[in-house]
Amino acid sequence: MEIIRDPDTANIYTAALAITWGLRRCNCRGCRERVTTIIARAGEKVPTFALCEKHYQEGAQPGGCKLDLVFDSSDGITESGNAPPVVT
């Protein structure tokens, strides 16, 4: 997995990618916070899921955490990995 985020620039790059890829919210169940982190398949640069800052920080702790992810039509991505084309 590859982590896409840019905490030093107020998430401008990540926000632009989230808009391009149709990621409207954190994929954790019950969370509707804005995206600050995009998790992508290694080497493919296509979104797998998106996280808000709170859920990213929970997962970044030593030992990580278990996240209950939800994929639905409001996310712009699906469990099968379908996503809009990569913009370069």
N, CA, C and O atoms as CSV, one atom per row, in Angstrom:
chain,resi,resn,atom,element,x,y,z
A,1,MET,N,N,0.831,-1.173,0.000
A,1,MET,CA,C,0.000,0.000,0.000
A,1,MET,C,C,0.879,1.240,0.000
A,1,MET,O,O,1.983,1.240,0.544
A,2,GLU,N,N,0.380,2.272,-0.607
A,2,GLU,CA,C,1.083,3.546,-0.644
A,2,GLU,C,C,0.202,4.606,0.016
A,2,GLU,O,O,-1.002,4.665,-0.231
A,3,ILE,N,N,0.808,5.435,0.850
A,3,ILE,CA,C,0.072,6.489,1.544
A,3,ILE,C,C,0.309,7.799,0.812
A,3,ILE,O,O,1.450,8.211,0.601
A,4,ILE,N,N,-0.773,8.442,0.431
A,4,ILE,CA,C,-0.703,9.725,-0.264
A,4,ILE,C,C,-1.256,10.787,0.684
A,4,ILE,O,O,-2.437,10.770,1.029
A,5,ARG,N,N,-0.393,11.706,1.098
A,5,ARG,CA,C,-0.817,12.799,1.975
A,5,ARG,C,C,0.243,13.893,1.952
A,5,ARG,O,O,1.409,13.633,1.655
A,6,ASP,N,N,-0.158,15.087,2.259
A,6,ASP,CA,C,0.786,16.198,2.274
A,6,ASP,C,C,0.488,17.131,3.447
A,6,ASP,O,O,-0.047,18.220,3.243
A,7,PRO,N,N,0.823,16.723,4.667
A,7,PRO,CA,C,0.483,17.517,5.846
A,7,PRO,C,C,1.163,18.891,5.886
A,7,PRO,O,O,0.686,19.788,6.582
A,8,ASP,N,N,2.251,19.069,5.166
A,8,ASP,CA,C,2.978,20.337,5.222
A,8,ASP,C,C,2.364,21.441,4.366
A,8,ASP,O,O,2.740,22.604,4.512
A,9,THR,N,N,1.436,21.107,3.485
A,9,THR,CA,C,0.850,22.123,2.602
A,9,THR,C,C,-0.658,22.197,2.773
A,9,THR,O,O,-1.380,22.435,1.805
A,10,ALA,N,N,-1.134,21.999,3.973
A,10,ALA,CA,C,-2.564,22.079,4.292
A,10,ALA,C,C,-3.395,21.116,3.438
A,10,ALA,O,O,-4.562,21.384,3.154
A,11,ASN,N,N,-2.794,20.001,3.033
A,11,ASN,CA,C,-3.489,18.956,2.274
A,11,ASN,C,C,-4.017,19.421,0.920
A,11,ASN,O,O,-5.001,18.866,0.431
A,12,ILE,N,N,-3.399,20.411,0.310
A,12,ILE,CA,C,-3.865,20.913,-0.985
A,12,ILE,C,C,-3.753,19.833,-2.052
A,12,ILE,O,O,-4.703,19.615,-2.805
A,13,TYR,N,N,-2.613,19.154,-2.134
A,13,TYR,CA,C,-2.417,18.108,-3.133
A,13,TYR,C,C,-3.373,16.942,-2.895
A,13,TYR,O,O,-4.006,16.448,-3.829
A,14,THR,N,N,-3.474,16.509,-1.642
A,14,THR,CA,C,-4.372,15.403,-1.318
A,14,THR,C,C,-5.820,15.783,-1.602
A,14,THR,O,O,-6.579,14.969,-2.129
A,15,ALA,N,N,-6.215,17.007,-1.261
A,15,ALA,CA,C,-7.582,17.465,-1.530
A,15,ALA,C,C,-7.869,17.465,-3.028
A,15,ALA,O,O,-8.956,17.071,-3.452
A,16,ALA,N,N,-6.906,17.901,-3.829
A,16,ALA,CA,C,-7.092,17.910,-5.282
A,16,ALA,C,C,-7.251,16.490,-5.825
A,16,ALA,O,O,-8.110,16.249,-6.674
A,17,LEU,N,N,-6.441,15.558,-5.352
A,17,LEU,CA,C,-6.577,14.164,-5.775
A,17,LEU,C,C,-7.915,13.585,-5.329
A,17,LEU,O,O,-8.566,12.866,-6.086
A,18,ALA,N,N,-8.321,13.896,-4.109
A,18,ALA,CA,C,-9.601,13.391,-3.603
A,18,ALA,C,C,-10.746,13.860,-4.488
A,18,ALA,O,O,-11.644,13.077,-4.799
A,19,ILE,N,N,-10.732,15.118,-4.896
A,19,ILE,CA,C,-11.773,15.648,-5.790
A,19,ILE,C,C,-11.710,14.933,-7.129
A,19,ILE,O,O,-12.739,14.502,-7.648
A,20,THR,N,N,-10.516,14.802,-7.693
A,20,THR,CA,C,-10.346,14.142,-8.988
A,20,THR,C,C,-10.853,12.708,-8.947
A,20,THR,O,O,-11.500,12.246,-9.887
A,21,TRP,N,N,-10.559,12.008,-7.863
A,21,TRP,CA,C,-10.944,10.603,-7.745
A,21,TRP,C,C,-12.323,10.405,-7.140
A,21,TRP,O,O,-12.759,9.266,-6.976
A,22,GLY,N,N,-13.023,11.487,-6.804
A,22,GLY,CA,C,-14.379,11.372,-6.268
A,22,GLY,C,C,-14.448,10.867,-4.846
A,22,GLY,O,O,-15.460,10.295,-4.443
A,23,LEU,N,N,-13.391,11.065,-4.077
A,23,LEU,CA,C,-13.365,10.643,-2.675
A,23,LEU,C,C,-13.959,11.760,-1.833
A,23,LEU,O,O,-13.322,12.792,-1.621
A,24,ARG,N,N,-15.163,11.556,-1.360
A,24,ARG,CA,C,-15.869,12.635,-0.677
A,24,ARG,C,C,-15.767,12.601,0.834
A,24,ARG,O,O,-16.063,13.595,1.497
A,25,ARG,N,N,-15.350,11.465,1.392
A,25,ARG,CA,C,-15.296,11.348,2.845
A,25,ARG,C,C,-14.376,10.202,3.238
A,25,ARG,O,O,-13.958,9.397,2.405
A,26,CYS,N,N,-14.076,10.151,4.516
A,26,CYS,CA,C,-13.324,9.048,5.103
A,26,CYS,C,C,-14.132,7.761,4.917
A,26,CYS,O,O,-15.351,7.771,5.083
A,27,ASN,N,N,-13.468,6.659,4.577
A,27,ASN,CA,C,-14.159,5.395,4.351
A,27,ASN,C,C,-14.436,4.600,5.631
A,27,ASN,O,O,-14.962,3.490,5.545
A,28,CYS,N,N,-14.102,5.127,6.811
A,28,CYS,CA,C,-14.420,4.425,8.058
A,28,CYS,C,C,-15.917,4.523,8.330
A,28,CYS,O,O,-16.531,5.574,8.147
A,29,ARG,N,N,-16.484,3.414,8.769
A,29,ARG,CA,C,-17.926,3.355,9.048
A,29,ARG,C,C,-18.343,4.480,9.999
A,29,ARG,O,O,-17.753,4.661,11.064
A,30,GLY,N,N,-19.371,5.232,9.593
A,30,GLY,CA,C,-19.929,6.290,10.422
A,30,GLY,C,C,-19.191,7.615,10.368
A,30,GLY,O,O,-19.654,8.600,10.944
A,31,CYS,N,N,-18.055,7.662,9.689
A,31,CYS,CA,C,-17.271,8.897,9.619
A,31,CYS,C,C,-17.625,9.659,8.343
A,31,CYS,O,O,-17.730,9.075,7.264
A,32,ARG,N,N,-17.803,10.945,8.482
A,32,ARG,CA,C,-18.119,11.797,7.328
A,32,ARG,C,C,-17.127,12.949,7.203
A,32,ARG,O,O,-17.410,13.956,6.555
A,33,GLU,N,N,-15.955,12.789,7.835
A,33,GLU,CA,C,-14.938,13.842,7.802
A,33,GLU,C,C,-14.274,13.907,6.428
A,33,GLU,O,O,-14.307,12.948,5.657
A,34,ARG,N,N,-13.674,15.054,6.145
A,34,ARG,CA,C,-13.017,15.228,4.843
A,34,ARG,C,C,-11.728,14.401,4.779
A,34,ARG,O,O,-11.123,14.071,5.799
A,35,VAL,N,N,-11.348,14.092,3.584
A,35,VAL,CA,C,-10.184,13.249,3.305
A,35,VAL,C,C,-8.891,14.041,3.495
A,35,VAL,O,O,-8.740,15.138,2.957
A,36,THR,N,N,-7.965,13.475,4.264
A,36,THR,CA,C,-6.618,14.042,4.364
A,36,THR,C,C,-5.567,13.042,3.899
A,36,THR,O,O,-4.412,13.406,3.678
A,37,THR,N,N,-5.972,11.767,3.750
A,37,THR,CA,C,-5.042,10.705,3.389
A,37,THR,C,C,-5.720,9.746,2.418
A,37,THR,O,O,-6.860,9.331,2.627
A,38,ILE,N,N,-5.007,9.405,1.363
A,38,ILE,CA,C,-5.500,8.432,0.392
A,38,ILE,C,C,-4.563,7.235,0.451
A,38,ILE,O,O,-3.344,7.387,0.368
A,39,ILE,N,N,-5.128,6.065,0.591
A,39,ILE,CA,C,-4.344,4.834,0.589
A,39,ILE,C,C,-4.539,4.193,-0.785
A,39,ILE,O,O,-5.667,3.956,-1.218
A,40,ALA,N,N,-3.426,3.918,-1.461
A,40,ALA,CA,C,-3.472,3.383,-2.821
A,40,ALA,C,C,-2.719,2.064,-2.887
A,40,ALA,O,O,-1.882,1.761,-2.037
A,41,ARG,N,N,-3.033,1.290,-3.910
A,41,ARG,CA,C,-2.289,0.053,-4.155
A,41,ARG,C,C,-0.857,0.414,-4.528
A,41,ARG,O,O,-0.624,1.362,-5.277
A,42,ALA,N,N,0.081,-0.332,-4.013
A,42,ALA,CA,C,1.493,-0.058,-4.272
A,42,ALA,C,C,1.777,-0.056,-5.762
A,42,ALA,O,O,1.436,-1.004,-6.470
A,43,GLY,N,N,2.399,1.007,-6.233
A,43,GLY,CA,C,2.821,1.103,-7.614
A,43,GLY,C,C,1.735,1.427,-8.617
A,43,GLY,O,O,2.041,1.618,-9.794
A,44,GLU,N,N,0.485,1.497,-8.207
A,44,GLU,CA,C,-0.592,1.718,-9.171
A,44,GLU,C,C,-1.180,3.117,-9.136
A,44,GLU,O,O,-1.786,3.544,-10.119
A,45,LYS,N,N,-1.025,3.836,-8.052
A,45,LYS,CA,C,-1.550,5.191,-7.914
A,45,LYS,C,C,-3.043,5.288,-8.176
A,45,LYS,O,O,-3.513,6.293,-8.710
A,46,VAL,N,N,-3.787,4.265,-7.810
A,46,VAL,CA,C,-5.250,4.342,-7.869
A,46,VAL,C,C,-5.748,4.205,-6.431
A,46,VAL,O,O,-5.186,3.432,-5.655
A,47,PRO,N,N,-6.785,4.940,-6.074
A,47,PRO,CA,C,-7.226,4.912,-4.682
A,47,PRO,C,C,-7.818,3.565,-4.286
A,47,PRO,O,O,-8.554,2.944,-5.053
A,48,THR,N,N,-7.491,3.133,-3.096
A,48,THR,CA,C,-8.089,1.944,-2.508
A,48,THR,C,C,-9.108,2.379,-1.466
A,48,THR,O,O,-10.225,1.863,-1.429
A,49,PHE,N,N,-8.716,3.341,-0.609
A,49,PHE,CA,C,-9.654,3.950,0.330
A,49,PHE,C,C,-9.083,5.266,0.831
A,49,PHE,O,O,-7.907,5.566,0.620
A,50,ALA,N,N,-9.931,6.054,1.501
A,50,ALA,CA,C,-9.546,7.369,1.999
A,50,ALA,C,C,-9.786,7.450,3.503
A,50,ALA,O,O,-10.692,6.810,4.037
A,51,LEU,N,N,-8.956,8.251,4.177
A,51,LEU,CA,C,-9.079,8.415,5.624
A,51,LEU,C,C,-9.060,9.896,5.998
A,51,LEU,O,O,-8.440,10.714,5.318
A,52,CYS,N,N,-9.745,10.224,7.081
A,52,CYS,CA,C,-9.641,11.556,7.672
A,52,CYS,C,C,-8.376,11.562,8.542
A,52,CYS,O,O,-7.739,10.525,8.725
A,53,GLU,N,N,-8.025,12.718,9.065
A,53,GLU,CA,C,-6.815,12.818,9.879
A,53,GLU,C,C,-6.895,11.958,11.136
A,53,GLU,O,O,-5.914,11.310,11.501
A,54,LYS,N,N,-8.042,11.941,11.800
A,54,LYS,CA,C,-8.206,11.151,13.020
A,54,LYS,C,C,-7.950,9.672,12.764
A,54,LYS,O,O,-7.209,9.037,13.514
A,55,HIS,N,N,-8.552,9.111,11.715
A,55,HIS,CA,C,-8.382,7.686,11.438
A,55,HIS,C,C,-6.988,7.368,10.901
A,55,HIS,O,O,-6.466,6.282,11.149
A,56,TYR,N,N,-6.385,8.298,10.174
A,56,TYR,CA,C,-5.001,8.094,9.747
A,56,TYR,C,C,-4.092,8.002,10.977
A,56,TYR,O,O,-3.258,7.101,11.067
A,57,GLN,N,N,-4.254,8.932,11.920
A,57,GLN,CA,C,-3.406,8.943,13.113
A,57,GLN,C,C,-3.598,7.671,13.938
A,57,GLN,O,O,-2.628,7.147,14.485
A,58,GLU,N,N,-4.829,7.163,14.039
A,58,GLU,CA,C,-5.078,5.902,14.750
A,58,GLU,C,C,-4.307,4.764,14.099
A,58,GLU,O,O,-3.702,3.950,14.795
A,59,GLY,N,N,-4.322,4.698,12.775
A,59,GLY,CA,C,-3.637,3.632,12.060
A,59,GLY,C,C,-2.134,3.784,12.033
A,59,GLY,O,O,-1.419,2.802,11.832
A,60,ALA,N,N,-1.638,4.992,12.231
A,60,ALA,CA,C,-0.197,5.250,12.176
A,60,ALA,C,C,0.512,4.933,13.492
A,60,ALA,O,O,1.736,5.043,13.566
A,61,GLN,N,N,-0.215,4.550,14.514
A,61,GLN,CA,C,0.383,4.201,15.800
A,61,GLN,C,C,1.113,2.858,15.694
A,61,GLN,O,O,0.733,2.017,14.880
A,62,PRO,N,N,2.141,2.649,16.493
A,62,PRO,CA,C,2.813,1.344,16.488
A,62,PRO,C,C,1.794,0.224,16.705
A,62,PRO,O,O,0.987,0.275,17.633
A,63,GLY,N,N,1.841,-0.748,15.865
A,63,GLY,CA,C,0.884,-1.854,15.951
A,63,GLY,C,C,-0.376,-1.605,15.144
A,63,GLY,O,O,-1.168,-2.524,14.930
A,64,GLY,N,N,-0.573,-0.363,14.690
A,64,GLY,CA,C,-1.728,-0.041,13.853
A,64,GLY,C,C,-3.046,-0.208,14.580
A,64,GLY,O,O,-3.105,-0.190,15.810
A,65,CYS,N,N,-4.096,-0.371,13.803
A,65,CYS,CA,C,-5.426,-0.578,14.364
A,65,CYS,C,C,-6.285,-1.262,13.308
A,65,CYS,O,O,-5.889,-1.359,12.146
A,66,LYS,N,N,-7.437,-1.725,13.705
A,66,LYS,CA,C,-8.388,-2.303,12.765
A,66,LYS,C,C,-9.405,-1.231,12.417
A,66,LYS,O,O,-10.000,-0.619,13.303
A,67,LEU,N,N,-9.603,-1.005,11.124
A,67,LEU,CA,C,-10.560,-0.011,10.658
A,67,LEU,C,C,-11.742,-0.720,10.012
A,67,LEU,O,O,-11.555,-1.636,9.211
A,68,ASP,N,N,-12.935,-0.313,10.349
A,68,ASP,CA,C,-14.153,-0.838,9.745
A,68,ASP,C,C,-14.486,0.048,8.548
A,68,ASP,O,O,-15.120,1.092,8.697
A,69,LEU,N,N,-14.052,-0.377,7.359
A,69,LEU,CA,C,-14.220,0.435,6.155
A,69,LEU,C,C,-15.541,0.147,5.464
A,69,LEU,O,O,-16.022,-0.986,5.456
A,70,VAL,N,N,-16.120,1.193,4.884
A,70,VAL,CA,C,-17.378,1.092,4.154
A,70,VAL,C,C,-17.159,1.665,2.764
A,70,VAL,O,O,-16.590,2.746,2.608
A,71,PHE,N,N,-17.617,0.930,1.752
A,71,PHE,CA,C,-17.538,1.384,0.372
A,71,PHE,C,C,-18.955,1.458,-0.178
A,71,PHE,O,O,-19.653,0.446,-0.251
A,72,ASP,N,N,-19.376,2.652,-0.563
A,72,ASP,CA,C,-20.704,2.805,-1.151
A,72,ASP,C,C,-20.638,3.831,-2.279
A,72,ASP,O,O,-19.584,4.412,-2.539
A,73,SER,N,N,-21.744,4.044,-2.929
A,73,SER,CA,C,-21.753,4.893,-4.121
A,73,SER,C,C,-21.368,6.340,-3.836
A,73,SER,O,O,-20.960,7.049,-4.755
A,74,SER,N,N,-21.483,6.795,-2.602
A,74,SER,CA,C,-21.118,8.172,-2.306
A,74,SER,C,C,-19.609,8.372,-2.225
A,74,SER,O,O,-19.145,9.511,-2.174
A,75,ASP,N,N,-18.830,7.282,-2.210
A,75,ASP,CA,C,-17.387,7.386,-2.087
A,75,ASP,C,C,-16.668,7.639,-3.401
A,75,ASP,O,O,-15.596,8.245,-3.406
A,76,GLY,N,N,-17.229,7.193,-4.509
A,76,GLY,CA,C,-16.526,7.286,-5.772
A,76,GLY,C,C,-15.594,6.122,-6.022
A,76,GLY,O,O,-14.964,6.060,-7.078
A,77,ILE,N,N,-15.488,5.183,-5.069
A,77,ILE,CA,C,-14.694,3.977,-5.275
A,77,ILE,C,C,-15.507,2.796,-4.771
A,77,ILE,O,O,-16.468,2.975,-4.022
A,78,THR,N,N,-15.135,1.609,-5.171
A,78,THR,CA,C,-15.858,0.412,-4.757
A,78,THR,C,C,-14.887,-0.636,-4.246
A,78,THR,O,O,-13.675,-0.510,-4.420
A,79,GLU,N,N,-15.415,-1.658,-3.624
A,79,GLU,CA,C,-14.565,-2.727,-3.097
A,79,GLU,C,C,-13.771,-3.427,-4.197
A,79,GLU,O,O,-12.689,-3.955,-3.944
A,80,SER,N,N,-14.305,-3.432,-5.413
A,80,SER,CA,C,-13.606,-4.117,-6.495
A,80,SER,C,C,-12.406,-3.340,-6.990
A,80,SER,O,O,-11.626,-3.851,-7.793
A,81,GLY,N,N,-12.242,-2.088,-6.515
A,81,GLY,CA,C,-11.089,-1.301,-6.909
A,81,GLY,C,C,-11.324,-0.432,-8.130
A,81,GLY,O,O,-10.388,0.197,-8.623
A,82,ASN,N,N,-12.553,-0.381,-8.631
A,82,ASN,CA,C,-12.821,0.506,-9.760
A,82,ASN,C,C,-12.610,1.946,-9.323
A,82,ASN,O,O,-13.016,2.334,-8.227
A,83,ALA,N,N,-11.984,2.725,-10.165
A,83,ALA,CA,C,-11.732,4.122,-9.829
A,83,ALA,C,C,-11.607,4.930,-11.106
A,83,ALA,O,O,-11.333,4.370,-12.168
A,84,PRO,N,N,-11.801,6.224,-11.020
A,84,PRO,CA,C,-11.575,7.064,-12.195
A,84,PRO,C,C,-10.137,6.949,-12.651
A,84,PRO,O,O,-9.274,6.555,-11.867
A,85,PRO,N,N,-9.857,7.283,-13.902
A,85,PRO,CA,C,-8.487,7.179,-14.401
A,85,PRO,C,C,-7.527,8.085,-13.637
A,85,PRO,O,O,-7.917,9.117,-13.089
A,86,VAL,N,N,-6.283,7.678,-13.616
A,86,VAL,CA,C,-5.245,8.454,-12.945
A,86,VAL,C,C,-4.925,9.688,-13.781
A,86,VAL,O,O,-4.758,9.599,-14.998
A,87,VAL,N,N,-4.841,10.826,-13.123
A,87,VAL,CA,C,-4.460,12.066,-13.794
A,87,VAL,C,C,-2.998,12.322,-13.498
A,87,VAL,O,O,-2.592,12.343,-12.336
A,88,THR,N,N,-2.203,12.518,-14.539
A,88,THR,CA,C,-0.775,12.761,-14.334
A,88,THR,C,C,-0.374,14.130,-14.817
A,88,THR,O,O,0.796,14.501,-14.720
